[in-house]
Amino acid sequence: MKVHYFGEIADITGKTTDDVVLKNASVAELLSNLQSTYKLLSDDIHIAVNHQIVSKEKDTQLNETDEIAVLSPFAGG
């Protein structure tokens, strides 16, 4: 699946996009993969699937055709 990195996450990973191969993956499995690969902390990122922010606690299933965005925390105001 195509994963896009934004903000500080792109700086940490050293890339803006990545092809991640995970079969029958969930958001939790993607987070685990990102944490082990890039040492990202789940508190420091948000995940969007097909332009919708998803809960990291909910076990959302991912499809190979999904567009995944990994975002830095945002501040409101």
N, C-alpha and C positions, 0 to 999 in steps of 0.2 A: 504494500500500500504506500501511496505517496504521502509523506509527512512533511509539513512546512514548519519551519522554525522562525520565530519573530523576536525582536528586541534582544534582551540580554541572553535569551536562550540560543539565538543564532550566534551570539558572541561565544558562548560556552561551547557549543557543538562545533563551531568553526564552519558552519554551512547553513544555507537557508532552506534547502530541501534534502530529502533523503528517501530512498526506497527501503522500507522495512518489510521483511518477510516474516510474517507470523500467521500460522494457519488457525482458522477459527478463533481469532483473538478477541479479547474484550479490552475495554479501556484499562482495566486493572493490569492486564498482561502487557499492554503497551507501556504503561507507566513503569512497570517492573523492568522491562527491557531498556527504557530510557535511563532509569536510575542506575542500572548496572553498566550500561555502555558509556554514559556521559556524567555519571555521579550527580544527577539532578535530584533535588529533593521534591517530593510531591507537593509540599506546601508552597513551593516556589513557582508552580506552573498551573496553568489552566489548559484544558483540552477542549477544542471545538471539533465537532464532527459535522461535516456538510454545513458549515457556517452557523452552527448552534452550539453554544457552550453546554457541555454535559457534566453531570456530577461525577466526580472521581470515586465516590462511594457506591454509586449504582453500577451494577455489572452490565454496562451497555456493550452489546456485541458489535464488532466492527466487520465490515465487508471489504474485500479487495478494492472495490470501486469507490469507497468512501474517501472524501478529502479531509485529511486530519491536519489541524493546526495546533501547534504547541506554543502557548503564549506566556509571556511574563505576567506577574501580577499587575493589576492596574489599580490606579488610585482614583477615587471618585472626588467629585467636587462641585 
